[in-house]
Structures are given as C-alpha cells and as structure tokens.
Amino acid sequence: MNVSVEKKEDEAVLSAQGRIDTYTAEEFEKKLMEVLKEQECVRVDFTEVEFISSAGLRALLNGQKYVDEEEKEMIIFNINEVVESVFTSTGFMNVLTVE
C-alpha cells in the first residue's frame, strides 16, 4: 500500500493505493491523522484502493471521530464496488461522508 498527500490552500487530498488491511492499516491511519491535524478538510481518494479490511475501517473510524470532535471534515471519494460493499454491509456508509 502506498499513501500520498497533495496539499491545497483549503484542503488536502490523501490518495491511497492497494489494500488497506491488517498489514497496512497502521501506516494508513498514521498518515491520515497527520493530515487531519494539519487541514480543515481532507478528501481521501480511494480510486486505487482494491480492498479494505476491518483494520482499515478502524483507521477510518478513528479519523472520523477526530474530525467530528474538532469540527473538521473528511470526505472519502472514488470508492469501487468492493469497498462500497464493505462500507454498506458494516454500516459505514452512514458514519462516513462518501461521495
């Protein structure tokens, strides 16, 4: 898994690639939290995310809890059918902001 960040004036776009699973979720969460602390709005691009496990969901949930407490915004976009299915079956479509 690879994570890159593009910072803009009023937001940042964090792009993840590959699988967000037991082996990569910690690295993903660390990068996500760094960017969330620096920016008011973080858009998370899932265009190249093939799969997300419960460990990855936990990372996103921790990010969502942080932005809710700090009155910031995290938007996940460009999810594929596999990720959408995981989000739907776990109820995360109701917890996260997904475009």
DAPE-V732392 format. One record per pair of residues at least 4 apart in sequence whose C-alpha atoms are under 7 Angstrom apart, sorted by sequence separation. I is the first residue (numbers start at 1). J is the second residue. D is the distance in whole Angstrom. If there is no record, write none. Layout:
I,J,D + I,J,D
//
This chain:
7,11,6 + 8,12,6 + 20,24,5 + 21,25,5 + 24,28,6 + 25,29,6 + 26,30,6 + 27,31,6 + 28,32,6 + 29,33,6 + 30,34,6 + 31,35,6 + 32,36,6 + 33,37,6 + 34,38,7 + 35,39,6 + 52,56,5 + 53,57,6 + 54,58,6 + 55,59,6 + 56,60,6 + 57,61,6 + 58,62,6 + 59,63,6 + 60,64,6 + 61,65,6 + 62,66,6 + 63,67,6 + 64,68,6 + 65,69,6 + 66,70,6 + 67,71,6 + 68,72,6 + 79,83,6 + 80,84,6 + 81,85,6 + 82,86,6 + 83,87,6 + 84,88,6 + 85,89,6 + 86,90,6 + 87,91,6 + 88,92,6 + 91,95,7 + 92,96,6 + 7,12,4 + 20,25,5 + 52,57,7 + 67,72,5 + 79,84,6 + 87,92,5 + 88,93,5 + 93,98,7 + 6,12,6 + 7,13,6 + 36,42,6 + 67,73,6 + 87,93,5 + 5,12,7 + 6,13,5 + 67,74,7 + 5,13,6 + 6,14,6 + 5,14,4 + 4,14,6 + 5,15,6 + 64,74,7 + 3,14,7 + 4,15,5 + 3,15,6 + 4,16,7 + 3,16,5 + 2,16,6 + 3,17,6 + 2,17,5 + 1,17,5 + 2,18,7 + 1,18,5 + 1,19,6 + 1,20,7 + 76,97,6 + 77,98,6 + 75,97,5 + 76,98,5 + 77,99,5 + 1,24,6 + 74,97,7 + 75,98,6 + 76,99,6 + 3,28,7 + 12,39,7 + 11,39,6 + 11,40,6 + 12,41,7 + 13,42,6 + 14,43,6 + 15,44,6 + 16,45,6 + 11,41,5 + 12,42,5 + 13,43,5 + 14,44,5 + 15,45,5 + 16,46,6 + 18,48,6 + 19,49,6 + 25,55,6 + 29,59,5 + 33,63,6 + 46,76,7 + 11,42,6 + 12,43,6 + 13,44,6 + 14,45,6 + 15,46,6 + 17,48,5 + 18,49,5 + 19,50,5 + 20,51,6 + 21,52,6 + 25,56,5 + 41,72,6 + 42,73,6 + 43,74,6 + 44,75,6 + 45,76,6 + 46,77,6 + 47,78,5 + 51,82,7 + 52,83,6 + 13,45,7 + 16,48,6 + 17,49,5 + 18,50,5 + 19,51,5 + 20,52,5 + 21,53,5 + 40,72,5 + 41,73,5 + 42,74,5 + 43,75,5 + 44,76,5 + 45,77,5 + 46,78,5 + 47,79,6 + 51,83,6 + 64,96,7 + 16,49,6 + 19,52,6 + 20,53,6 + 22,55,5 + 40,73,6 + 41,74,6 + 42,75,6 + 43,76,6 + 44,77,6 + 45,78,6 + 46,79,5 + 21,55,6 + 25,59,6 + 21,56,5 + 20,56,5
//
